[in-house]
């Protein structure tokens, strides 16, 4: 028996690794930071993806450093360095095709950094955005995605979250949304079965007054 495709009231997008690639910048800046404060580079790089800068700094910073100063140090360098920041294939076209009230960005970056990277990647800027400035708890906590649905005035259960990291996928699932994974360099999460796509090329959205349906010939099966 063939089931009708799911209908979504809105799409909620993570930014880094989901709408754009920023790994070269992230690894340059955080490698420099780890060496600056004398902590293992590999441990920092393995942890930070999908998380707020303040959460990474708090986890690894030695007791003698000031957290706010270190977060500001990291952000200033990430804002300055956009070399290698590019849009994921098909992301520009997809966002441009969506009504502004049907999508939002929910990112672990600050608002200033998020706008800088989206502009550098040539992406349409969202009318609605939830950033690290807007939440008290970062991913994998669901607060950000629940706020995103609230800004759009829709039920989170009728939202589709696009994410690439384990922290983000867990946040979307915990919020009560449906989730889809953008495959990238990060290891697929264990115990979070989600459909996976490599990028947005070939993805089609049919919009109706009662919701949006999604189809993609290259969509892979849920990750076990």
Rosetta blueprint (number, residue, H / E / L):
1 X L
2 X L
3 X L
4 X L
5 X L
6 X L
7 X L
8 X E
9 X L
10 X E
11 X E
12 X E
13 X E
14 X L
15 X L
16 X E
17 X L
18 X L
19 X L
20 X E
21 X E
22 X L
23 X H
24 X H
25 X H
26 X H
27 X H
28 X H
29 X H
30 X H
31 X H
32 X H
33 X H
34 X H
35 X H
36 X H
37 X H
38 X L
39 X L
40 X L
41 X H
42 X H
43 X H
44 X H
45 X H
46 X H
47 X H
48 X L
49 X L
50 X L
51 X L
52 X L
53 X H
54 X H
55 X H
56 X H
57 X H
58 X H
59 X H
60 X H
61 X L
62 X L
63 X L
64 X L
65 X L
66 X L
67 X H
68 X H
69 X H
70 X H
71 X H
72 X H
73 X H
74 X H
75 X H
76 X H
77 X H
78 X H
79 X H
80 X H
81 X L
82 X L
83 X L
84 X L
85 X L
86 X E
87 X E
88 X L
89 X L
90 X L
91 X H
92 X H
93 X H
94 X H
95 X H
96 X H
97 X H
98 X L
99 X L
100 X H
101 X H
102 X H
103 X E
104 X E
105 X E
106 X E
107 X L
108 X L
109 X L
110 X L
111 X H
112 X H
113 X H
114 X H
115 X H
116 X H
117 X H
118 X H
119 X H
120 X H
121 X H
122 X L
123 X L
124 X L
125 X L
126 X L
127 X L
128 X L
129 X E
130 X E
131 X L
132 X H
133 X H
134 X H
135 X L
136 X L
137 X L
138 X L
139 X L
140 X L
141 X L
142 X L
143 X H
144 X H
145 X H
146 X H
147 X H
148 X H
149 X H
150 X H
151 X H
152 X H
153 X L
154 X L
155 X L
156 X H
157 X H
158 X H
159 X E
160 X E
161 X E
162 X E
163 X E
164 X L
165 X L
166 X H
167 X H
168 X H
169 X H
170 X H
171 X H
172 X H
173 X H
174 X H
175 X H
176 X L
177 X L
178 X E
179 X E
180 X E
181 X E
182 X E
183 X L
184 X L
185 X L
186 X L
187 X L
188 X L
189 X L
190 X L
191 X L
192 X L
193 X L
194 X L
195 X E
196 X E
197 X E
198 X L
199 X L
200 X L
201 X L
202 X L
203 X E
204 X E
205 X E
206 X E
207 X E
208 X E
209 X L
210 X L
211 X E
212 X E
213 X E
214 X E
215 X E
216 X E
217 X L
218 X L
219 X L
220 X E
221 X L
222 X L
223 X L
224 X L
